[in-house]
Amino acid sequence: MNIHETKAPVLDHGFVILRNIAGPTRRADQQFDASDADPANAARMSFGQMDGNRTHEDEMRLNRYLMKNHHDTPFEAIVVWLEYKLPIFVARQFVRHRTQALNEVSGRYVTLPAEWYIPEVVGGKAKDKKQGQEDNLPEDTQRRFKERLSDQCAASYDYYENFIDHGVAPEHARLFLHLNHYTHWLSTVNLRNLLGFLWLRDHGHAQAEAQAYAQAITNLLEPHIPGLMATYRELKRGEI
């Protein structure tokens, strides 16, 4: 697998990599094993009729029925592995989705790189809701915010490296780092729960940075399970 074909840059230093997407049927002729047919095929186990000779249209018709009527367990037959680099404050939103397994780089054992997130657009407080942001700040305020934030992160990272060099354990030295510092993890999640995650995070009420990651994941999945993603867009997002 050429990792660059399944990698999407996100924000200034972040990315998402689709490492694998697998279903119950081995398909050696494809880049990944997963197929649009997998949920429908798994659902047919109820009648002992898996692995029949059915057309793609037959399988998508059943998939659409399943998703429309909230028969969701067959979509768990597909499992997705995603590698992320993302700011800590975004990561903390994502761990609220307890349906994924996460393996994260440990700041106890490795020195984290000098990578922190500086927003391209600094959001202002929204006037008509208790949370969220609007693009309503003067350019000068945004510029000063980004300059101060970058300066503070750089100074804190210098302290972090310096105290590690003077023998402080990395697990304590990392206390200097900010919420916008990048972390790095591997997520394992089935398609049912991943689509639920995307529905919540690729939403106008979600934080802009979270939306950027959700949109990147959607774009990475679509070439490999285009029928399922189109059905998701139609029935869950109302886009088609």
Secondary structure by P-SEA (a helix, b strand, c coil): ccccccccccccccccccccccccccccccccccccaaaaaaaacccccccccccaaaaaaaaaaaaaaccccccccbbbbbbbbccaaaaaaaaccccbbbbcccccccccccbbbbbcccccccccccccccccccaaaaaaaaaaaaaaaaaaaaaaaaaaaaccccccccccccccbbbbbbbbbcaaaaaaaaaaaacccccaaaaaaaaaaaaaaccccaaaaaaaaacccccc
